[in-house]
């Protein structure tokens, strides 16, 4: 654990917990979007071959938005809300590639 902390300290000058949460926001954002889509869109189905593409593009778009947020949003810098933005981008991407389901999913 000490070596991990030393490694993160040498790579990044912010706190280790903050850096771990930032990494988690990029990795768990697509999972959040997939879960939300499956939970709320029972009358829609997605084209399966495009789902991995959406889940890879979402963190890339989130990174671009995060790096340029100071310019785009008049000085505002995204921090902990990146996971929400990432999940929302995934959700919208899945909504764009979805089609109406033949029958509603029931559990």
SENU-79693 format. One record per residue: residue in one letter; residue number from 1; x, y, z of N, C-alpha, C, O in turn. Coordinates in nm, 2 decimals. Each point is the difference from the previous one (the first is absolute). Layout:
["a", NUM, [X, Y, Z], [X, Y, Z], [X, Y, Z], [X, Y, Z]]
...
This chain:
["x", 1, [0.08, -0.12, 0.00], [-0.08, 0.12, 0.00], [0.09, 0.12, 0.00], [-0.03, 0.10, -0.07]]
["x", 2, [0.14, -0.10, 0.15], [0.09, 0.11, 0.00], [0.06, 0.03, -0.14], [0.01, 0.12, -0.04]]
["x", 3, [0.02, -0.22, -0.03], [0.06, 0.02, -0.13], [-0.10, 0.05, -0.10], [0.03, 0.08, -0.09]]
["x", 4, [-0.16, -0.11, 0.10], [-0.10, 0.06, -0.08], [-0.02, 0.14, 0.03], [-0.01, 0.08, -0.10]]
["x", 5, [0.02, -0.04, 0.22], [-0.01, 0.14, 0.04], [0.12, 0.08, -0.05], [-0.02, 0.11, -0.05]]
["x", 6, [0.13, -0.17, 0.06], [0.13, 0.07, -0.05], [-0.01, 0.01, -0.15], [0.04, 0.11, -0.06]]
["x", 7, [-0.09, -0.21, -0.01], [-0.01, 0.01, -0.15], [-0.10, 0.11, -0.04], [0.03, 0.08, -0.08]]
["x", 8, [-0.15, -0.08, 0.15], [-0.10, 0.10, -0.04], [0.05, 0.14, 0.04], [-0.02, 0.10, -0.07]]
["x", 9, [0.10, -0.09, 0.17], [0.06, 0.13, 0.04], [0.10, 0.05, -0.10], [0.01, 0.12, -0.03]]
["x", 10, [0.07, -0.21, -0.03], [0.10, 0.04, -0.10], [-0.07, 0.03, -0.13], [0.05, 0.09, -0.08]]
["x", 11, [-0.16, -0.16, 0.05], [-0.06, 0.03, -0.13], [-0.09, 0.12, 0.00], [0.00, 0.08, -0.09]]
["x", 12, [-0.07, -0.06, 0.20], [-0.10, 0.11, 0.01], [0.02, 0.06, 0.13], [0.02, -0.06, 0.11]]
["x", 13, [-0.03, 0.20, -0.11], [0.02, 0.07, 0.13], [-0.13, 0.02, 0.08], [0.00, 0.06, 0.10]]
["x", 14, [-0.12, -0.11, -0.15], [-0.12, 0.00, 0.08], [-0.01, -0.12, 0.09], [0.09, -0.08, 0.00]]
["x", 15, [-0.19, 0.08, 0.08], [-0.01, -0.11, 0.10], [-0.03, -0.14, -0.07], [-0.05, 0.00, -0.11]]
["x", 16, [0.09, -0.10, 0.17], [-0.01, -0.14, -0.05], [-0.15, -0.03, -0.01], [-0.04, -0.06, -0.10]]
["x", 17, [-0.04, 0.09, 0.19], [-0.14, -0.03, 0.00], [-0.07, 0.08, -0.11], [-0.08, -0.06, -0.07]]
["x", 18, [0.12, 0.18, 0.05], [-0.05, 0.08, -0.11], [0.03, -0.06, -0.14], [-0.08, 0.00, -0.09]]
["x", 19, [0.20, -0.05, 0.08], [0.05, -0.05, -0.13], [-0.07, -0.14, -0.02], [-0.04, -0.03, -0.12]]
["x", 20, [0.02, -0.05, 0.22], [-0.07, -0.12, -0.01], [-0.15, 0.02, -0.04], [-0.05, -0.07, -0.09]]
["x", 21, [-0.01, 0.17, 0.15], [-0.14, 0.03, -0.04], [-0.01, 0.06, -0.14], [-0.10, -0.03, -0.07]]
["x", 22, [0.20, 0.10, 0.03], [0.00, 0.05, -0.14], [0.01, -0.11, -0.10], [-0.07, 0.00, -0.10]]
["x", 23, [0.16, -0.10, 0.13], [0.01, -0.12, -0.09], [-0.13, -0.08, 0.00], [-0.04, -0.05, -0.10]]
["x", 24, [-0.02, 0.04, 0.22], [-0.13, -0.08, 0.01], [-0.11, 0.07, -0.08], [-0.09, -0.06, -0.05]]
["x", 25, [0.09, 0.20, 0.05], [-0.10, 0.06, -0.08], [0.00, -0.03, -0.15], [-0.10, 0.01, -0.06]]
["x", 26, [0.22, -0.03, 0.01], [0.01, -0.04, -0.14], [-0.03, -0.15, -0.02], [-0.05, -0.03, -0.11]]
["x", 27, [0.08, -0.05, 0.20], [-0.03, -0.15, -0.02], [-0.14, -0.04, 0.04], [-0.06, -0.08, -0.06]]
["x", 28, [0.00, 0.15, 0.16], [-0.14, -0.04, 0.05], [-0.11, 0.08, -0.07], [-0.11, -0.03, 0.02]]
["x", 29, [0.15, 0.14, -0.09], [-0.10, 0.08, -0.07], [-0.08, -0.08, -0.10], [-0.13, 0.00, 0.00]]
["x", 30, [0.19, -0.08, -0.09], [-0.07, -0.08, -0.09], [-0.09, -0.10, 0.07], [-0.11, -0.03, -0.05]]
["x", 31, [0.16, -0.03, 0.16], [-0.08, -0.10, 0.07], [-0.13, 0.07, 0.06], [-0.11, -0.06, 0.00]]
["x", 32, [0.13, 0.18, 0.05], [-0.12, 0.07, 0.05], [-0.10, 0.03, -0.11], [-0.12, -0.01, 0.02]]
["x", 33, [0.17, 0.05, -0.14], [-0.09, 0.03, -0.12], [-0.07, -0.13, -0.04], [-0.12, 0.01, -0.04]]
["x", 34, [0.19, -0.12, 0.03], [-0.06, -0.13, -0.04], [-0.10, -0.04, 0.10], [-0.11, -0.05, -0.04]]
["x", 35, [0.13, 0.06, 0.17], [-0.09, -0.03, 0.10], [-0.13, 0.08, -0.01], [-0.11, -0.05, 0.01]]
["x", 36, [0.13, 0.18, -0.02], [-0.11, 0.10, -0.01], [-0.08, -0.03, -0.12], [-0.13, 0.00, 0.00]]
["x", 37, [0.19, -0.03, -0.11], [-0.08, -0.03, -0.13], [-0.08, -0.13, 0.02], [-0.11, 0.00, -0.04]]
["x", 38, [0.17, -0.10, 0.10], [-0.07, -0.12, 0.02], [-0.11, 0.01, 0.10], [-0.10, -0.07, -0.01]]
["x", 39, [0.12, 0.16, 0.11], [-0.10, 0.01, 0.10], [-0.12, 0.09, -0.05], [-0.12, -0.04, 0.03]]
["x", 40, [0.14, 0.14, -0.10], [-0.11, 0.09, -0.04], [-0.05, -0.01, -0.14], [-0.11, 0.05, -0.03]]
["x", 41, [0.18, -0.12, -0.06], [-0.05, -0.01, -0.14], [-0.04, -0.15, -0.03], [0.06, -0.06, -0.08]]
["x", 42, [-0.16, 0.02, 0.15], [-0.05, -0.14, -0.02], [-0.07, -0.02, -0.14], [-0.01, -0.11, -0.04]]
["x", 43, [-0.03, 0.22, -0.02], [-0.07, -0.01, -0.13], [0.10, 0.01, -0.12], [-0.05, 0.01, -0.11]]
["x", 44, [0.18, 0.00, 0.14], [0.10, 0.02, -0.11], [0.10, -0.11, 0.01], [0.02, -0.06, 0.11]]
["x", 45, [0.04, 0.03, -0.22], [0.11, -0.09, -0.01], [0.11, 0.06, -0.08], [-0.03, 0.08, -0.09]]
["x", 46, [0.15, -0.12, 0.11], [0.11, 0.06, -0.07], [0.06, -0.10, -0.10], [-0.02, -0.12, 0.00]]
["x", 47, [0.09, 0.18, -0.10], [0.07, -0.08, -0.10], [0.14, -0.04, 0.07], [0.08, 0.08, 0.02]]
["x", 48, [-0.07, -0.21, 0.01], [0.10, -0.05, 0.09], [0.14, 0.03, -0.05], [0.09, 0.02, 0.08]]
["x", 49, [-0.06, -0.02, -0.22], [0.13, 0.02, -0.05], [0.05, 0.14, 0.03], [0.13, 0.03, -0.01]]
["x", 50, [-0.21, 0.07, 0.04], [0.04, 0.14, 0.02], [0.02, 0.03, 0.15], [0.06, 0.11, 0.03]]
["x", 51, [-0.10, -0.19, 0.06], [0.01, 0.02, 0.14], [0.15, 0.02, 0.05], [0.03, 0.09, 0.07]]
["x", 52, [0.06, -0.18, -0.11], [0.14, 0.02, 0.04], [0.06, 0.13, -0.06], [0.08, 0.07, 0.07]]
["x", 53, [-0.12, -0.03, -0.19], [0.05, 0.13, -0.05], [-0.05, 0.12, 0.08], [0.07, 0.09, 0.03]]
["x", 54, [-0.20, -0.10, 0.01], [-0.05, 0.11, 0.08], [0.07, 0.00, 0.14], [0.03, 0.11, 0.05]]
["x", 55, [0.00, -0.22, 0.01], [0.06, -0.01, 0.13], [0.15, 0.04, -0.01], [0.06, 0.04, 0.10]]
["x", 56, [0.00, -0.04, -0.22], [0.14, 0.05, -0.01], [0.00, 0.14, -0.04], [0.09, 0.08, 0.04]]
["x", 57, [-0.19, -0.03, -0.12], [0.00, 0.14, -0.03], [-0.04, 0.09, 0.11], [0.04, 0.12, 0.01]]
["x", 58, [-0.12, -0.17, 0.08], [-0.05, 0.08, 0.11], [0.11, 0.05, 0.09], [0.00, 0.12, 0.03]]
["x", 59, [0.10, -0.20, 0.02], [0.11, 0.05, 0.08], [0.08, 0.10, -0.08], [0.06, 0.10, 0.05]]
["x", 60, [-0.04, -0.13, -0.18], [0.08, 0.09, -0.09], [-0.06, 0.14, -0.01], [0.06, 0.10, 0.01]]
["x", 61, [-0.20, -0.10, -0.03], [-0.07, 0.13, 0.00], [0.00, 0.07, 0.13], [0.01, 0.12, 0.01]]
["x", 62, [-0.02, -0.20, 0.10], [0.01, 0.06, 0.13], [0.14, 0.06, 0.03], [0.01, 0.11, 0.06]]
["x", 63, [0.09, -0.17, -0.11], [0.14, 0.05, 0.02], [0.01, 0.13, -0.08], [0.06, 0.10, 0.05]]
["x", 64, [-0.11, -0.10, -0.17], [0.01, 0.13, -0.08], [-0.08, 0.11, 0.06], [0.05, 0.11, 0.01]]
["x", 65, [-0.17, -0.14, 0.04], [-0.08, 0.10, 0.07], [0.07, 0.05, 0.13], [0.00, 0.11, 0.03]]
["x", 66, [0.06, -0.21, 0.04], [0.07, 0.04, 0.12], [0.12, 0.09, -0.02], [0.03, 0.10, 0.07]]
["x", 67, [0.05, -0.13, -0.18], [0.12, 0.08, -0.03], [-0.04, 0.14, -0.05], [0.08, 0.09, 0.02]]
["x", 68, [-0.19, -0.08, -0.08], [-0.04, 0.13, -0.06], [-0.11, 0.07, 0.07], [-0.05, 0.10, -0.05]]
["x", 69, [0.02, -0.15, 0.17], [-0.12, 0.06, 0.07], [0.03, 0.14, 0.05], [-0.09, 0.08, 0.01]]
["x", 70, [0.21, -0.05, 0.02], [0.03, 0.14, 0.04], [-0.03, 0.10, -0.11], [-0.05, 0.11, 0.03]]
["x", 71, [0.08, -0.14, -0.15], [-0.03, 0.09, -0.11], [-0.15, -0.01, -0.04], [-0.06, 0.10, -0.02]]
["x", 72, [0.00, -0.22, 0.02], [-0.14, -0.02, -0.05], [-0.10, 0.06, 0.10], [-0.11, 0.05, -0.03]]
["x", 73, [0.14, -0.06, 0.16], [-0.10, 0.03, 0.11], [0.05, 0.12, 0.08], [-0.03, 0.00, 0.12]]
["x", 74, [0.10, 0.09, -0.18], [0.03, 0.13, 0.07], [0.08, -0.02, 0.13], [-0.03, 0.07, 0.10]]
["x", 75, [0.13, -0.16, -0.10], [0.09, -0.01, 0.11], [-0.04, -0.12, 0.10], [0.07, -0.03, 0.09]]
["x", 76, [-0.18, -0.03, -0.12], [-0.04, -0.12, 0.09], [0.08, -0.12, -0.04], [0.02, -0.03, -0.12]]
["x", 77, [0.03, -0.04, 0.22], [0.08, -0.12, -0.02], [-0.07, -0.12, 0.06], [-0.04, 0.00, 0.12]]
["x", 78, [0.02, -0.10, -0.20], [-0.07, -0.12, 0.05], [0.09, -0.08, 0.09], [0.12, -0.01, -0.02]]
["x", 79, [-0.18, -0.05, 0.13], [0.08, -0.08, 0.09], [-0.07, -0.13, 0.04], [0.01, -0.09, -0.08]]
["x", 80, [-0.09, 0.09, 0.18], [-0.07, -0.12, 0.04], [-0.12, -0.03, -0.08], [-0.05, -0.12, 0.01]]
["x", 81, [0.00, 0.21, -0.09], [-0.12, -0.03, -0.07], [0.03, -0.06, -0.14], [-0.09, -0.02, -0.08]]
["x", 82, [0.21, -0.02, 0.06], [0.04, -0.06, -0.13], [-0.07, -0.14, -0.02], [-0.03, -0.03, -0.11]]
["x", 83, [0.01, -0.04, 0.22], [-0.07, -0.13, -0.01], [-0.14, 0.02, -0.05], [-0.05, -0.08, -0.07]]
["x", 84, [-0.02, 0.19, 0.12], [-0.14, 0.02, -0.05], [0.00, 0.04, -0.14], [-0.08, -0.05, -0.08]]
["x", 85, [0.17, 0.14, 0.04], [0.01, 0.04, -0.14], [0.03, -0.12, -0.09], [-0.06, -0.02, -0.11]]
["x", 86, [0.16, -0.07, 0.15], [0.03, -0.11, -0.08], [-0.12, -0.10, -0.01], [-0.02, -0.05, -0.11]]
["x", 87, [-0.05, 0.03, 0.22], [-0.12, -0.09, -0.01], [-0.10, 0.06, -0.09], [-0.07, -0.07, -0.07]]
["x", 88, [0.05, 0.20, 0.08], [-0.10, 0.07, -0.08], [0.03, -0.01, -0.15], [-0.08, -0.02, -0.08]]
["x", 89, [0.21, 0.04, 0.05], [0.04, -0.02, -0.14], [-0.02, -0.14, -0.05], [-0.05, -0.02, -0.12]]
["x", 90, [0.08, -0.08, 0.20], [-0.03, -0.14, -0.03], [-0.15, -0.02, -0.02], [-0.04, -0.07, -0.10]]
["x", 91, [-0.04, 0.12, 0.19], [-0.14, -0.01, -0.01], [-0.06, 0.06, -0.13], [-0.08, -0.07, -0.07]]
["x", 92, [0.13, 0.19, 0.04], [-0.05, 0.06, -0.13], [0.05, -0.07, -0.12], [-0.08, -0.02, -0.10]]
["x", 93, [0.20, -0.03, 0.10], [0.05, -0.08, -0.11], [-0.08, -0.13, -0.02], [-0.03, -0.03, -0.11]]
["x", 94, [-0.01, -0.04, 0.22], [-0.08, -0.12, -0.01], [-0.14, 0.04, -0.05], [-0.06, -0.08, -0.07]]
["x", 95, [0.01, 0.19, 0.11], [-0.13, 0.05, -0.04], [0.00, 0.02, -0.16], [-0.10, -0.02, -0.07]]
["x", 96, [0.21, 0.08, 0.03], [0.01, 0.03, -0.15], [0.01, -0.13, -0.08], [-0.04, 0.00, -0.12]]
["x", 97, [0.10, -0.11, 0.17], [0.01, -0.12, -0.08], [-0.11, -0.10, 0.04], [0.00, -0.12, -0.05]]
["x", 98, [-0.10, 0.16, 0.12], [-0.11, -0.09, 0.04], [-0.11, 0.00, -0.10], [-0.01, 0.09, -0.08]]
["x", 99, [-0.07, -0.20, 0.09], [-0.12, -0.01, -0.08], [-0.11, -0.05, 0.09], [0.03, -0.06, 0.11]]
["x", 100, [-0.16, 0.08, -0.15], [-0.10, -0.05, 0.09], [0.00, -0.16, 0.01], [0.03, -0.07, -0.09]]
["x", 101, [-0.05, 0.03, 0.21], [0.00, -0.15, 0.03], [-0.13, -0.06, -0.05], [-0.11, 0.07, -0.01]]
["x", 102, [0.11, -0.19, -0.03], [-0.12, -0.07, -0.05], [-0.10, -0.02, 0.12], [-0.12, 0.02, -0.02]]
["x", 103, [0.18, -0.05, 0.13], [-0.09, -0.01, 0.12], [0.08, 0.05, 0.12], [0.12, 0.00, 0.00]]
["x", 104, [-0.19, 0.05, 0.10], [0.07, 0.06, 0.12], [0.07, -0.11, 0.08], [-0.06, -0.11, 0.02]]
["x", 105, [0.17, 0.15, 0.03], [0.08, -0.09, 0.09], [-0.06, -0.01, 0.13], [-0.03, 0.10, 0.07]]
["x", 106, [0.00, -0.22, -0.02], [-0.06, -0.02, 0.13], [0.09, -0.09, 0.08], [0.06, -0.10, -0.05]]
["x", 107, [-0.05, 0.13, 0.18], [0.09, -0.08, 0.09], [-0.09, -0.07, 0.10], [0.06, -0.08, 0.08]]
